Amino acid sequence: MHASISPTLISAAMLAACVCSGAAAQTPVANPMPDGSRDMYVGLGLQSASRYEGGTSRHLMLMPVLQAEWSNGVFISGATAGMHWSDRAGLEYGPLLSLHPGRSERGRALTGGGLSGSGSNTALPPLAMGPDGRLTRLSGMPDVPRRLEAGAFLTWYLSPEWRLANSVLYGAGQERDGLRATLDVQRIATTVAPYHTLSFTAGVTLADASYNRALFGVSPAQALATTALTRPAYAPGGGVKDVHAGVRWNWALAPSWMLTSGAHAVRLTGDAKASPVVERPATVTVWSALAYRF
């Protein structure tokens, strides 16, 4: 007999980032539980994603999965952590931390992560990255280091199945001054067959000029870094960075085992799309992982 799986661990409130942009930070559904208790899943899977946001070549990598929640409201979902502060039904809010992925000249790893998020921003070494030495629009560009972002989340339930999930995070980029906000509408996990649930998300990501310059800008010096390709200087402003949508399928295999799979599509817009480092504005990430419940 299958044990019941808590809403925290079967919801698919997705982003991306990306799994992608620094995967959009996702928060699991608040899950009331006895004092001193916790609910946790860990696992490992595979993910296929673009080497960097806006890139054409892809890589396959191992994808760690982590989601946990404690009775005091603290939660971890992939590389996102926070705390539920609200006791009001239909409203969730609290502080949020997220690890924004870095990007090297060869691109960066994009991963899945929490069972309710589209990306953990944590990467294991790629299994395959395509031909080495091929020039891309990132050739000669400086690395963008991983950064710890801090902010907050606010989730409003339109009904037991639908919610508006919003988050604001600050701290990405070389100067740690990038600001981004994610506005999503999410369909929480719905049972489509015994032990099978589907969940959906769609939304937009907004970013300020500092964030876009760090990820999509090209300084005059960087424009001249290599003569093998033409890459004009570019200073993007802020605005709507992308639109995105995703779907997640969870299959409860046994009381302590779950197979979680999904796909997340992102289309860059505005100044991000117009960047000379962008090879393709639309990218799709797919993944599947096996997770164990403790």
Disulfide bonds with the S-S distance in Angstrom:
none
